Amino acid sequence: MEKSHLSRKLAVILHADVVGSTALVQIDECIAHERIHNAFKAFSKTIRNYGGIAHEIRGDALVAKFDRASDAVIAAVAFQALNEESNTSIEDGIVAHLRVGISLGEVIVADDTLTGAGVVLAQRLEQLADPDSVVVQGSVRETVPPRLPFDFENLGEQELKGFSDPVRAFVTRLRSGEKIPAPDEDVISQVSRPEFLQVPNEPSIAVIPFENMSGDADQEYFSDGISEDIVTALSRLSGLMVVSRNSTMAYKGETIDATKVGHEQGVQYVLQGSVRKAGNRVRVSCQLIDALTGMNKYADRFDRDLDDIFQVQDEITRKLTVELQVHLTSGEQARLWAGGTDKVAAWESALKADDLMARHIREENNTARTLAQNAMSLDPTYAAAWTTLGMTHWSDARWGWSESMEASLELAESAARESMDIDPDYPGTYTLLGLVYLSKGEHDRSIKSMEKAVDLAPSHAASVALYALSLHLSMRPDECIRQIKRAMRLSPTYPSWYLVPLAGSYLIKGQPQLAHDALKSAIERDPESSLPRVWLVITLGELGRYDESKQLAQHVLDQNPGFSIAVWSKGIEFKDTTWNRRLEKNLSDANLPA
């Protein structure tokens, strides 16, 4: 792997550390890691608000860079006040207290990581700080304008390890009766910088939706389908982390800055391309960029007959595995090159069906079924089309769109069996079966099938998330939390529903406040969805906030007038049915209809 050019610069560095993190983990590892993660997430947001960049977050420490000392000081004091207020509501003793040090010095920027004397000095200053406090270098103190409402307590000259000369240090506090300054207008107007995602040790890639160059907006599904097929193929490889299509769709139609994408998605490589379809000819261009260096690693262009589009996809995928130096097992090699269909018309019909089915609208689900049936008529051996057909039947059962839930589930399972007979290694088949078993209350069979899907496609975020859902309904909260967080890493711009099994698992573990926070985040992500609001009604009941629960329940009814507890509960049968009854009681207490 090539390294980016080393860049030395003078910068303001903030170093933060969690006090006694080892002791916190020994109390409860899962909760401790969650609290630390939430603290750093909040700190990263504050850093961005004041114009800084969180360059590195590792374990129990965070490093950030600012252009101005005043911004760094305000961000640090603002966060400590916010964190102190947040910690007052925690009663179990697992509390993330942070110490912060701020220095001014030379740093080396390489591969989005900061090193150098400035970072070490900030760390040494942080070690002088008490929990929940901020210590700054004398040169930082001197550059903070007197108009800002801070008091600086002189700690004198300190002998710091690794530095031959003493360093003046000051404890920084907000002046009594004053308010923390808001970010400057020019800082607020900057493009929001996402928090840093650590690039994994194994090769990692984000595939940007290929640009439609055909001059026909109706061909968008075709260009999207090519990039999606490449993502699907790559997600089957255990030695490669592939960001989900859901996350990369955010860049569709934008001018791509590969370094920015790599930073936001936490990957080393970015693939982008374009598709021009005209008559029976198609041109596909693509380039692979190392996001750490900005250098092109591979580029190619294919001018082929339309019927050769699948060979083009395979060729691109093959070359990517070579360029990324992904080691393939023999089984992965066989699965990677196995094609779904060689009929372009069948593929196009299936693409449209998948897109419509994913919208979860009854009429469009029916249209998706017709399109899937059309794909199968064109190619009866198209496993993916059979699975899509089965998913439309499962959706009928799940959302109460059919007269008989049982009959729809049987149709879904029958389609999955047909798909499995055609291609026993198609991951989507096992995800479909897992959902069918889950709807039938066969939790152990569901988990076994979901595990098979994830084994066949380790980087397929939706499969991992649905596996987590199965674990959640099987009352295995710790495993669910691990898997849903894995899905979130594979899909940094994850759908809001990912937060629902996470919240549900926190409820099972007796942590309603964490569930509350997750559901509030889900609602912020998708204000139109009623699903997280229903769960938040339950969670408010668990917290004893009954008036709020009733108010929110009315909002649920305004969004979904046909809501009933019976239909809702039937779609999420827990392995321990007493848990269903508990959730139903919370909904009933909030005056939702039975």
Buried (B, 14 or more C-beta within 10 A) or exposed (E): EEEBEEEEEEBBBBBBBBBEBEEBBEEBEBBBBBBBEBBBEBBBBBBBBBBBBBBBBEEBBBBBBBBBBBBBBBBBBBBBBBBBEBBEEEEEEBBBBBBBBBBBBBBBBBBBBBBBBBBBBBBBBBBBBEBBBBBBBBBBBEBBEEEBBBEBEEBEEBEBEEEEEEBBBBBBBBEEEEEBBEBBEEBEEEEEBBBBBEBEEBBBBBBBBBBBBBEEEEBBBBBBBBBBBBBBBBBBBBBBBBBBBBBBBBBBEEEBBBBBBBBBBBBBBBBBBBBBBEEEEBBBBBBBBBBBBBEEBBEBEBEBEBEBBBBBBBBBBBBBBEBBEBEBEEEBEEBBEBBBBBBBEBBBBBBBBBBBBBEEBEEBBBBBBBBBBBBBEBBEBBBBBBBBBBBBBBBBBBBBBBEEBEEBBBBBBBBBBBBBEBBEBBBBBBBBBBBBBBBBEBBEBBBBBBBBBBEBBBBBBBBBBBBBBBBBBBBBBEBBBBBBBBBBBBBBBBBBBBBBBBBBBBBBBEBBBBBBBBBBBBBEBBEEBBBBBBBBBBBBBBBEBEEBBBEBBEEBBEBBEEBBBEEBBBEBBBBBEEBBEBBBEBBBBBEBEE
